[in-house]
Amino acid sequence: MNHAPARDPLARRLAKSLSRGADLVWPARAMSVDQIKHFAQRKTRLEDWGAGDFESPLEALVDSIECDMRMTSFGRRFINVMLISSAMMRLKVVDAMRRLEGVEDVPTPKPLFVVGLPRTGTTLLYNLLGCDPGRRPLMIWEGHCPYDPTWLGQKDRRRREMAIGIRGIDTLVPELRPVHKLSPDGPEECVALMQRTFINPTFICWGPVNKYIRWISECDDSVMFDAYRFYRSQLKLLGWGGDHRPWVLKNPAHLCGLRGLVEAFPDACVVQTHRDLSEAVPSSLSLFTVSRLLTTDNPYDDDHHAVAPMFADMFRSAIRTRDTHPHCFTDVFYREMVSDPVATVRGIYERFGLEYTDAFESAMRQWIADHPQNKHGKHRYSLDQFGIEPEYLDEQFGFYNERFGLKPAVESATQSAGA
């Protein structure tokens, strides 16, 4: 069953209280696409948004925020700042690409992508793949700003700004640490790169933007292709400084956009992770609920059943792309990976014909030794916690379980009850 959260920590209570006080003189209000663009242009003094349609997805997101989310005053301000910051960085990226000669000529050979539902082992796998000295993972501060400001005669404050931001999140939402620990010096999802395209399904972490996720599932190919071309341009920009190692990247939300990903990267190597849905779905819901503590008062009251159809649509979209580009894909199953992570990675490299070295394996084994499971706390979750029945999951995901040989949720629940 759903339940109310424990009392907000002091920092979050204070932030919400200050925001409510600020409403007396500067009310937190919804922002239109035109207002977001205006603020971004005024702050950066830039006007070139680059090629491609980013306004349609931004319009869909803004509309869904107003239709689907129940934000606190602080949550409203947080979301507004996030949208304006993403728009500002898009302007800065386009400006940097204009000023730095030869960015579009930078190669992005055979990138390796990790995709899958949240909480299916994507983070573990990404960290292991990031140990390969022959590949380049996206560091969290690189996602924050995908070019070195010193190239443009500016100071590079990316690491410092990211460290401050992570400390702020850890202080405001300490519940997030056992679920998804952020490190200012470590690799991270390429979510930030996708935020500037405004095709960003991970926005669901901040609120139940169900209408927006449906829009992404149904949008024209041209919009998705535009988004992934801009995403690719940011990777090229990051490589302008001379590090042309093949990328290793991770984002669960790429499941929604695989058609755009393989169009932008025809030689992509895509690893899809899988886990029994009786475990993956409540674990994902736990992540969403904890993240939303920053923007709403009681995210435990959200309609958690609405997530399953959205995930199902993501899987259907992914399967359609996989069926037309089978050479780009392989699969990893959570229990097998946790049981023998090194063998799992070795199998991925064999599947795609990638060079596997002793140095890589040694670095992986060291990372595993340094990062025991539950190092930052035990993440606890269950279907019961969110009022979801195993039968409902099987109704939504029967096609997926059959395709990838996963247990029905009813069977998993029965085995757990008998254990």
VOGU-3710 file (C-alpha; in Angstrom, 3 decimals, decimal comma):
1> mnhapardpl> 0,000/0,000/0,000  1,046/3,619/-0,533  2,225/5,447/2,541  3,145/8,941/3,639  6,852/9,721/3,840  8,688/10,432/7,041  8,979/14,087/7,976  11,052/16,168/5,562  14,658/16,729/6,692  15,398/20,198/8,026
11> arrlakslsr> 17,059/21,458/4,820  14,044/20,505/2,682  11,579/21,997/5,154  13,587/25,210/5,178  13,788/25,369/1,357  10,031/24,878/1,014  9,323/27,444/3,739  11,574/30,061/2,130  9,926/29,485/-1,239  6,461/29,955/0,230
21> gadlvwpara> 7,656/33,185/1,831  9,083/34,362/-1,487  5,652/33,793/-3,070  4,445/36,902/-1,217  6,612/39,128/-3,426  7,663/36,838/-6,287  5,100/34,068/-6,824  6,299/30,837/-8,405  4,414/30,590/-11,705  4,205/28,346/-14,736
31> msvdqikhfa> 6,452/29,340/-17,620  5,630/29,168/-21,314  8,081/28,065/-24,000  8,476/31,679/-25,110  9,280/32,773/-21,543  11,862/30,009/-21,124  13,527/31,019/-24,396  13,414/34,701/-23,457  15,068/34,145/-20,051  17,742/31,903/-21,588
41> qrktrledwg> 18,552/34,382/-24,343  18,677/37,290/-21,897  21,005/35,447/-19,497  23,394/34,217/-22,214  23,045/37,085/-24,698  22,817/34,412/-27,398  20,033/33,797/-29,911  21,083/30,888/-32,153  19,285/27,710/-31,043  20,889/25,477/-33,669
51> agdfesplea> 19,284/23,148/-36,161  16,416/20,821/-35,330  13,035/20,988/-33,655  13,444/21,397/-29,914  10,362/23,570/-29,374  7,815/20,805/-30,002  9,151/18,528/-27,235  9,607/21,514/-24,913  5,993/22,538/-25,549  4,856/18,979/-24,794
61> lvdsiecdmr> 6,877/18,935/-21,579  5,586/22,310/-20,360  2,013/21,228/-21,102  2,457/17,938/-19,243  3,990/19,673/-16,226  0,830/21,758/-15,879  -1,550/18,846/-16,535  0,132/16,068/-14,562  2,235/17,486/-11,715  1,179/18,728/-8,284
71> mtsfgrrfin> 4,173/20,853/-7,365  5,048/22,709/-4,218  6,169/26,318/-4,568  9,780/25,154/-4,221  9,163/22,396/-6,751  7,850/24,944/-9,235  10,972/27,076/-8,842  13,220/24,031/-9,133  11,543/22,907/-12,376  11,646/26,411/-13,858
81> vmlissammr> 15,356/26,729/-13,120  15,987/23,302/-14,665  14,166/24,217/-17,885  15,874/27,607/-18,205  19,298/26,094/-17,450  18,803/23,444/-20,150  17,803/26,117/-22,658  20,799/28,263/-21,695  23,224/25,381/-22,172  21,728/24,600/-25,586
91> lkvvdamrrl> 22,487/28,170/-26,639  26,022/27,909/-25,245  26,634/24,581/-27,002  25,525/25,997/-30,359  27,758/29,030/-29,799  30,762/26,848/-28,916  30,234/24,706/-32,004  30,197/27,843/-34,147  33,356/29,241/-32,589  35,430/26,038/-32,522
101> egvedvptpk> 36,480/25,063/-36,020  36,032/21,465/-37,134  33,681/20,184/-34,407  31,445/18,317/-36,856  34,533/16,513/-38,217  35,306/14,926/-34,822  34,773/11,138/-35,074  32,411/9,167/-32,820  33,402/5,594/-33,714  31,433/2,550/-32,525
111> plfvvglprt> 29,951/3,995/-29,315  28,791/1,528/-26,675  25,409/2,294/-25,092  23,771/0,800/-21,986  19,972/0,994/-22,020  17,201/-0,633/-20,004  14,623/0,188/-17,388  15,950/2,038/-14,351  17,115/-0,332/-11,617  17,971/-3,207/-13,992
121> gttllynllg> 21,722/-3,023/-13,459  22,457/-0,230/-15,912  24,588/1,707/-13,412  26,653/-1,326/-12,398  27,260/-2,270/-16,021  28,114/1,296/-17,019  30,685/1,630/-14,257  32,301/-1,650/-15,297  32,427/-0,693/-18,971  33,844/2,669/-17,946
131> cdpgrrplmi> 36,917/0,841/-16,580  38,106/0,129/-20,133  41,128/2,406/-20,693  40,402/2,229/-24,422  36,972/3,812/-24,013  35,713/7,120/-22,714  32,802/7,302/-20,256  30,915/10,561/-19,882  31,935/12,184/-16,614  29,165/13,922/-14,703
141> weghcpydpt> 30,819/17,342/-15,008  31,216/16,850/-18,774  27,479/16,329/-19,058  27,000/19,523/-17,065  28,864/21,473/-19,782  29,925/19,476/-22,876  32,976/21,525/-23,749  36,025/22,847/-21,917  35,357/26,558/-21,248  39,095/27,249/-21,463
151> wlgqkdrrrr> 38,826/26,581/-25,211  36,805/29,799/-25,370  39,006/31,779/-22,990  36,788/31,155/-19,949  37,469/29,574/-16,565  36,630/25,889/-16,188  34,395/25,639/-13,109  32,585/22,457/-14,149  33,881/20,157/-11,403  33,365/22,758/-8,684
161> emaigirgid> 29,843/23,610/-9,813  28,900/19,944/-10,058  30,296/19,189/-6,599  28,215/22,047/-5,154  25,112/20,819/-6,973  25,523/17,255/-5,731  26,035/18,438/-2,151  22,816/20,405/-2,490  20,869/17,383/-3,745  22,343/15,161/-1,019
171> tlvpelrpvh> 21,292/17,724/1,601  17,780/18,276/0,254  17,051/14,631/-0,644  19,256/12,382/1,528  16,805/9,542/0,755  18,226/9,449/-2,775  21,708/8,337/-1,726  20,985/4,584/-1,265  18,955/4,560/-4,503  21,285/6,428/-6,865
181> klspdgpeec> 24,528/7,773/-5,446  26,043/10,692/-7,393  29,774/11,370/-7,462  31,239/14,687/-8,673  34,269/12,879/-10,119  32,588/9,792/-11,543  30,873/8,742/-14,764  27,158/9,440/-15,044  24,212/8,981/-17,374  24,072/11,165/-20,480
191> valmqrtfin> 20,741/12,580/-19,298  22,118/16,118/-19,313  22,993/15,871/-23,005  19,431/14,804/-23,802  17,963/17,573/-21,626  19,122/20,139/-24,191  17,086/18,354/-26,863  14,040/18,320/-24,544  13,495/14,674/-25,475  14,147/13,570/-21,921
201> ptficwgpvn> 11,901/10,836/-20,480  13,916/10,871/-17,249  11,984/14,012/-16,357  9,566/11,462/-14,892  11,900/11,387/-11,877  10,720/14,892/-10,942  7,007/14,332/-11,527  4,444/12,056/-13,198  4,657/13,713/-16,631  2,570/10,952/-18,200
211> kyirwisecd> 1,270/13,092/-21,066  4,809/14,045/-22,061  6,053/10,428/-22,059  3,140/9,440/-24,312  4,011/12,346/-26,621  7,590/11,090/-26,918  6,377/7,568/-27,746  4,179/8,930/-30,538  6,307/11,800/-31,926  7,441/11,906/-35,550
221> dsvmfdayrf> 10,727/10,278/-36,467  11,973/13,676/-37,647  11,742/15,085/-34,097  13,599/12,101/-32,645  16,259/12,259/-35,365  16,782/15,984/-34,673  17,228/15,251/-30,971  19,853/12,558/-31,469  21,761/14,576/-34,038  22,091/17,360/-31,458
231> yrsqlkllgw> 23,060/14,757/-28,855  25,772/13,469/-31,246  26,999/17,034/-31,822  27,574/17,419/-28,068  29,711/14,263/-28,063  31,684/15,639/-30,993  32,130/18,885/-29,078  33,488/16,984/-26,078  35,955/15,226/-28,376  37,192/18,428/-30,000
241> ggdhrpwvlk> 40,039/18,632/-27,510  41,642/15,491/-28,942  40,334/12,552/-26,881  38,733/10,479/-29,649  38,418/7,212/-27,758  35,109/5,463/-28,498  32,404/6,503/-26,057  30,692/4,308/-23,493  27,361/5,891/-22,505  24,332/5,037/-20,445
251> npahlcglrg> 20,772/6,281/-20,218  17,722/4,125/-19,466  15,593/6,647/-21,354  17,315/5,785/-24,650  14,758/2,954/-24,775  12,285/5,592/-25,969  14,616/6,874/-28,659  16,467/3,912/-30,125  15,161/4,788/-33,601  16,946/8,139/-33,325
261> lveafpdacv> 20,035/6,642/-31,713  20,737/4,098/-34,460  20,079/6,739/-37,125  22,680/9,042/-35,563  25,115/6,177/-34,772  24,743/3,416/-37,402  27,660/1,473/-35,848  26,317/1,722/-32,283  26,726/-1,240/-29,919  23,656/-1,247/-27,665
271> vqthrdlsea> 23,411/-3,385/-24,524  19,888/-3,751/-23,148  19,610/-4,822/-19,524  16,723/-6,929/-18,200  15,398/-7,862/-14,777  12,258/-9,596/-13,528  9,604/-6,895/-13,599  8,366/-7,793/-10,126  11,715/-6,353/-8,990  12,460/-3,738/-11,672
281> vpsslslftv> 9,131/-1,903/-11,544  8,922/-1,288/-7,760  12,624/-0,409/-7,710  12,013/2,175/-10,460  8,969/3,528/-8,637  11,055/3,874/-5,490  13,598/5,961/-7,429  10,858/8,163/-8,894  9,127/8,621/-5,558  12,283/9,557/-3,683
291> srllttdnpy> 13,345/12,011/-6,420  9,927/13,686/-6,361  10,286/14,518/-2,674  12,093/17,593/-3,995  9,147/18,848/-6,048  5,967/17,587/-4,347  4,716/17,097/-0,810  3,646/13,453/-1,044  4,709/11,615/-4,201  3,559/8,375/-2,569
301> dddhhavapm> 0,038/9,423/-3,595  0,905/9,466/-7,328  -0,846/7,018/-9,661  1,856/4,369/-9,749  -0,176/2,108/-12,039  0,296/4,653/-14,856  4,010/3,831/-15,071  3,498/0,278/-16,364  1,801/1,248/-19,671  4,511/3,849/-20,275
311> fadmfrsair> 7,245/1,269/-19,725  5,370/-1,130/-22,019  5,298/1,503/-24,774  9,043/2,000/-24,339  9,629/-1,731/-24,765  7,438/-1,912/-27,864  9,322/0,996/-29,424  12,661/-0,628/-28,563  11,612/-3,982/-30,013  10,586/-2,365/-33,304
321> trdthphcft> 14,039/-0,803/-33,638  15,788/-3,993/-32,565  13,938/-5,983/-35,228  15,213/-3,668/-37,992  18,775/-3,296/-36,592  19,542/-6,640/-34,876  23,302/-6,283/-35,424  23,375/-3,295/-33,046  22,005/-5,103/-29,973  22,788/-7,620/-27,276
331> dvfyremvsd> 21,165/-8,447/-23,922  22,310/-8,693/-20,312  20,232/-10,174/-17,512  20,488/-8,737/-14,016  20,931/-11,936/-12,025  23,633/-13,241/-14,362  25,490/-9,933/-14,272  25,421/-9,703/-10,482  26,560/-13,319/-10,261  29,556/-12,851/-12,587
341> pvatvrgiye> 29,989/-9,258/-13,764  33,385/-9,792/-15,406  32,131/-12,695/-17,525  29,117/-10,595/-18,495  31,307/-7,770/-19,789  33,608/-10,206/-21,575  30,559/-11,619/-23,371  29,493/-8,140/-24,496  32,905/-7,497/-26,005  32,874/-10,850/-27,783
351> rfgleytdaf> 29,416/-10,151/-29,204  30,487/-6,861/-30,775  34,062/-7,834/-31,666  35,612/-5,259/-29,332  39,134/-5,493/-27,946  39,164/-6,926/-24,426  42,430/-6,404/-22,527  44,006/-7,634/-19,307  44,286/-4,036/-18,134  40,538/-3,633/-18,566
361> esamrqwiad> 39,740/-6,770/-16,592  42,131/-5,792/-13,810  40,499/-2,351/-13,544  37,040/-3,950/-13,382  38,031/-6,315/-10,601  39,494/-3,417/-8,635  36,302/-1,387/-9,091  34,188/-4,313/-7,879  36,378/-4,688/-4,788  36,106/-0,969/-4,042
371> hpqnkhgkhr> 32,317/-0,789/-4,514  30,519/-3,537/-2,585  26,764/-3,758/-3,082  24,693/-1,547/-0,737  27,784/0,497/0,158  25,592/3,600/0,500  22,674/1,867/2,223  20,140/-0,836/1,439  17,502/0,061/-1,151  14,208/-1,500/-0,041
381> ysldqfgiep> 11,097/-1,748/-2,229  8,179/-4,044/-3,114  5,132/-4,110/-5,383  2,992/-4,042/-2,256  4,498/-0,707/-1,254  2,984/0,898/-4,366  -0,302/-1,003/-4,434  0,517/-2,873/-7,662  -0,617/-6,437/-8,232  1,627/-8,980/-10,027
391> eyldeqfgfy> -1,304/-9,831/-12,310  -1,387/-6,234/-13,529  2,288/-6,370/-14,502  1,784/-9,602/-16,410  -1,161/-8,055/-18,239  0,999/-5,099/-19,304  4,272/-6,909/-19,996  3,362/-10,383/-21,191  4,840/-9,679/-24,641  8,104/-8,484/-23,085
401> nerfglkpav> 8,483/-11,455/-20,740  7,862/-13,839/-23,626  10,320/-12,074/-25,934  13,201/-12,106/-23,442  12,413/-15,220/-21,399  11,652/-13,484/-18,105  9,480/-14,875/-15,341  5,895/-13,639/-15,064  5,453/-11,421/-12,031  2,862/-13,813/-10,549
411> esatqsaga> 5,394/-16,644/-10,642  8,078/-14,501/-9,011  5,667/-13,357/-6,310  4,613/-16,939/-5,592  8,223/-18,065/-5,267  9,030/-15,133/-2,961  6,037/-15,929/-0,765  7,154/-19,551/-0,464  10,773/-18,716/0,261
//
